[in-house]
Structures are given as C-alpha cells and as structure tokens.
Amino acid sequence: MVNGYTQKVNVFGTYDQYHRFHHMFAERQNSDSFIEFLDYLLKIYIKMILVVDGAAWHRSKKSNEFFEEHENRIQRVFFPGYSPETNPTEECWKQTRREVTTNTMFNEKEEMEKELMKCEVCGKPFIPVKDEISGKVTGHIFKPDCEHYPKGARFSVG
C-alpha cells in the first residue's frame, strides 16, 4: 500500500546462469512492456534461451512476432501449463509478497521498489551488476554478502 492507496508494482525479471537477476519495473504487464524488457535483455546478451510461463504477454501476437524477428538471438521455451512449482521465479514472487509487501505501507511507490531490492533477512541491498562500458546497473545478484546465506546458495528473493 502506498499512502493509503493500493498501488501495484509490476516487475519483469529473469535469472541468468551466473545468478544475476535482471529486472525492469513497468506500469503494466502487457506485450509492449514485455517486449521492452526483451529489448533490454538483448542489449546485455548476444544469445539467450528464455524460459517463460503461460502469461498472455508471453504468448501474444506481438510477442510471437518479436521472437520470430529475433530467432537468431533468443529462443523462447515454455514451462508446462498450470505447473508453477516448476518455475523457480514463482516461489521468489510468493516469498516477496509474503516477506516484503504484504501488510506494509510505503510513502512512495519508489520506496517499495527500493525495498524489493534488499535481502529480507538482514536488509542489505543486493549486489548490483554494472555494464563495464557505461557503468549503468543492468541487474542484481540476489546472493548478498550475508552470513545467513549458505555457501553455494543460488539465489533468494524477498
């Protein structure tokens, strides 16, 4: 909740094989914002395999056209339908709602977004990943330098 009003924070997010979490906050989750997120990822990666769930924006005509146009750089693979237990990101979103946003009042939407980028146990911010050329933050490693995270932990989100 932000200032007494229910406001939703939409996040597109993906993990890579190096445990980096790339994300983008969006006003709405739809085909246009999903394609914007894909464009963002294509600036970071030369080629990728993206595993997605059955959300409408993952299967839309616009998204299908985008994947066809970029088939030499990005391959889309779907999780099995109606099986959120196979998608590790679903557990992350569930934990985030439970530990960070449920029954919490924020003064500003940006305050909520900042809180989402912290470890839920100790409050340390997640490690930013910066582009070597521009210096711009392109993602975060959700494996902060926290004593409570066991060695070898792959990732954890709020």
DAPEBEL-V615663 format. One line per field, one symbol per residue. ss: DSSP state (A for helix, B for strand, O for the rest). phi: phi as a letter, one per 40 degrees, with the letter a starting at -180 (. if undefined). psi: psi as a letter, one per 30 degrees, with the letter a starting at -180 (. if undefined). Layout:
# DAPEBEL-V615663
ss->???
phi->???
psi->???
This chain:
# DAPEBEL-V615663
ss->OBOOBOOOOBBBBBBOOOOBBBBBBBOOOOAAAAAAAAAAAAAAOOOBBBBBOOOAAAAOAAAAAAAAAOOOOBBBBBOOOOOAAAOAAAAAAAAAAAAAAOOOOBOOAAAAAAAOOBOOOOOOBOBBBBOOOOOOBBBBBOOOOOOOOOOOOOOOOO
phi->.bfgbcbbbcbcaabbcbgcbbaacbcbbadcccccccddccccbcbabbcbccddccbcdccdcccccbccbabbbccdcfacccbccdcccccccccbbcfbbbcbdccccccccbcccbgcccccbbccccgccbiaccaccbccccdgccaabe
psi->kjhfkjkkjkkklkklfggkjklkkkeljaeeeeeeeeeeeffekellkjklagkeffgleeeeeeeefgfffkkkkklkkhifffjfeeeeeeeeeefefkhkkkeleeeeeeefglkfefgkklkkkkkfefgkkfakjhilikffkkkfkelkk.
